[in-house]
């Protein structure tokens, strides 16, 4: 019985670790795509709180879709703070999810 509990715990732990790695891969890919779309200088740094990743739940879709939302805060010439929100939607096209080529950018708003 103890062996079964350890085995189940191990599977859950590995599953969570893999999901975290997938989200990190998707996050890196989204930063690269956003930098390209907005023509940002190389080395632009984003705060962790500015990036939100969620899985789009659509029963009609077979493949997973992920929505990555960036909130970029800046100031205009008068010192007024502005917040612009950019949304990137990805389709998971590969099996693993640990490689950037496992995702395809399908929309940028």
GUBA-329486 format. One record per residue: x, y, z of N, C-alpha, C in turn; residue in one letter. Coordinates in pm, whole numbers, padded with zeros to 5 digits, always signed. Layout:
BEGIN
XYZXYZXYZA
...
This chain:
BEGIN
+00082-00119+00000+00000+00000+00000+00087+00126+00000X
+00193+00124+00078+00283+00240+00084+00351+00261-00051X
+00384+00151-00120+00447+00161-00251+00353+00230-00349X
+00225+00197-00345+00126+00258-00433+00115+00408-00407X
+00116+00449-00284+00110+00591-00249+00233+00666-00301X
+00349+00607-00283+00473+00669-00331+00470+00679-00483X
+00423+00576-00549+00416+00574-00695+00321+00683-00745X
+00204+00696-00687+00106+00798-00726+00163+00937-00700X
+00225+00957-00584+00286+01085-00552+00395+01121-00654X
+00474+01023-00695+00580+01047-00793+00523+01090-00927X
+00416+01025-00969+00352+01060-01096+00297+01203-01091X
+00233+01238-00981+00178+01373-00965+00290+01476-00966X
+00399+01446-00896+00512+01537-00889+00575+01558-01026X
+00593+01452-01103+00651+01462-01237+00557+01539-01328X
+00427+01514-01318+00329+01585-01399+00331+01734-01373X
+00339+01773-01248+00345+01916-01212+00474+01979-01263X
+00583+01907-01253+00712+01958-01299+00710+01979-01450X
+00654+01884-01524+00646+01895-01668+00558+02013-01708X
+00446+02030-01640+00356+02143-01671+00426+02276-01646X
+00504+02284-01539+00578+02407-01508+00680+02435-01618X
+00748+02331-01666+00845+02347-01774+00776+02392-01903X
+00657+02337-01930+00581+02377-02049+00544+02525-02042X
+00499+02570-01926+00461+02710-01909+00582+02802-01923X
+00697+02757-01875+00820+02836-01887+00863+02845-02034X
+00848+02735-02108+00879+02735-02251+00787+02832-02324X
+00658+02824-02294+00559+02911-02357+00585+03058-02321X
+00622+03083-02198+00652+03220-02153+00770+03276-02232X
+00876+03199-02245+00994+03244-02320+00961+03270-02466X
+00882+03183-02525+00841+03199-02664+00757+03325-02682X
+00665+03349-02588+00579+03467-02596+00660+03596-02583X
+00759+03597-02494+00845+03715-02480+00919+03742-02610X
+00969+03637-02671+01040+03651-02799+00946+03703-02908X
+00825+03646-02917+00730+03689-03019+00682+03832-02996X
+00656+03869-02870+00614+04005-02841+00725+04105-02876X
+00848+04071-02842+00961+04158-02875+00974+04177-03025X
+00950+04071-03101+00957+04078-03246+00842+04161-03302X
+00720+04135-03256+00601+04206-03306+00610+04356-03277X
+00659+04393-03159+00665+04534-03119+00801+04598-03152X
+00891+04518-03210+01025+04562-03245+01096+04624-03124X
+01092+04554-03013+01157+04599-02891+01306+04571-02898X
+01387+04651-02832+01531+04627-02835+01568+04494-02769X
+01673+04433-02817+01720+04307-02760+01757+04329-02614X
+01719+04235-02530+01750+04245-02388+01640+04312-02307X
+01526+04345-02371+01415+04404-02297+01370+04306-02189X
+01354+04356-02068+01318+04272-01954+01172+04298-01917X
+01099+04190-01889+00960+04199-01847+00949+04154-01702X
+00867+04222-01625+00843+04180-01488+00753+04057-01489X
+00774+03971-01393+00698+03846-01381+00548+03874-01370X
+00511+03980-01299+00369+04011-01278+00302+04060-01405X
+00381+04103-01505+00325+04158-01627+00280+04050-01725X
+00311+03924-01696+00281+03814-01788+00186+03716-01722X
+00077+03687-01792-00021+03591-01740-00049+03487-01849X
-00038+03360-01813-00063+03252-01908-00184+03172-01860X
-00278+03150-01952-00394+03068-01918-00426+02976-02035X
-00490+02865-02002-00529+02770-02106-00671+02803-02147X
-00692+02819-02278-00825+02849-02330-00905+02719-02331X
-01016+02721-02265-01102+02601-02258-01210+02611-02365X
-01195+02532-02470-01293+02529-02577-01317+02383-02613X
-01436+02338-02591-01467+02197-02610-01456+02158-02758X
-01479+02251-02848-01476+02219-02990-01334+02195-03041X
-01236+02248-02972-01097+02233-03014-01036+02106-02957X
-00963+02035-03040-00896+01914-02994-00762+01949-02931X
-00686+02036-02997-00554+02074-02946-00568+02185-02844X
-00475+02190-02752-00477+02291-02646-00441+02428-02704X
-00508+02530-02651-00476+02668-02685-00440+02740-02557X
-00341+02826-02569-00295+02903-02454-00300+03051-02487X
-00343+03130-02391-00350+03275-02408-00247+03337-02314X
-00158+03417-02372-00056+03485-02294-00087+03635-02300X
-00105+03695-02184-00139+03836-02175-00024+03914-02113X
+00019+04018-02182+00125+04106-02134+00062+04241-02099X
+00094+04293-01983+00055+04428-01946+00183+04510-01936X
+00196+04606-02025+00316+04688-02029+00280+04829-01983X
+00345+04870-01877+00321+05004-01821+00430+05099-01869X
+00388+05219-01904+00484+05320-01948+00430+05457-01911X
+00508+05560-01938+00465+05697-01912+00474+05776-02041X
+00375+05864-02060+00383+05952-02175+00471+06072-02141X
+00481+06167-02232+00570+06282-02211+00527+06372-02096X
+00401+06359-02053+00351+06439-01942+00362+06366-01808X
+00414+06246-01810+00430+06169-01687+00308+06088-01648X
+00207+06085-01735+00087+06007-01709+00116+05860-01737X
+00084+05776-01640+00110+05633-01657+00004+05571-01749X
+00050+05489-01840-00037+05418-01933-00012+05269-01920X
-00115+05192-01938-00101+05046-01938-00159+04992-02068X
-00076+04925-02144-00120+04863-02269-00120+04712-02248X
-00225+04648-02297-00238+04503-02282-00227+04440-02421X
-00139+04342-02432-00120+04267-02556-00155+04122-02527X
-00225+04059-02621-00267+03921-02604-00215+03837-02720X
-00144+03730-02686-00094+03636-02785-00163+03502-02760X
-00214+03441-02865-00280+03312-02853-00198+03208-02928X
-00172+03098-02860-00090+02990-02917-00171+02862-02926X
-00145+02785-03030-00201+02652-03048-00088+02553-03022X
-00114+02454-02940-00013+02351-02916-00018+02253-03033X
+00092+02243-03108+00095+02158-03225+00187+02037-03208X
+00269+02039-03104+00360+01928-03078+00314+01849-02957X
+00371+01732-02940+00330+01645-02830+00393+01683-02697X
+00521+01715-02699+00593+01735-02574+00558+01862-02500X
+00559+01974-02570+00532+02101-02507+00653+02163-02440X
+00769+02099-02450+00889+02151-02387+00979+02224-02486X
+00942+02222-02614+01020+02287-02718+00936+02399-02779X
+00996+02514-02808+00919+02623-02868+00848+02585-02998X
+00902+02489-03071+00838+02447-03197+00710+02367-03172X
+00679+02335-03045+00555+02265-03012+00435+02359-03009X
+00460+02491-03026+00354+02591-03019+00356+02677-03143X
+00237+02718-03187+00223+02805-03303+00144+02929-03262X
+00197+03046-03293+00126+03171-03266+00013+03184-03366X
-00111+03192-03316-00226+03201-03407-00292+03338-03406X
-00265+03419-03302-00316+03556-03305-00235+03646-03213X
-00230+03773-03253-00162+03875-03176-00251+03998-03175X
-00289+04041-03058-00377+04159-03048-00314+04259-02953X
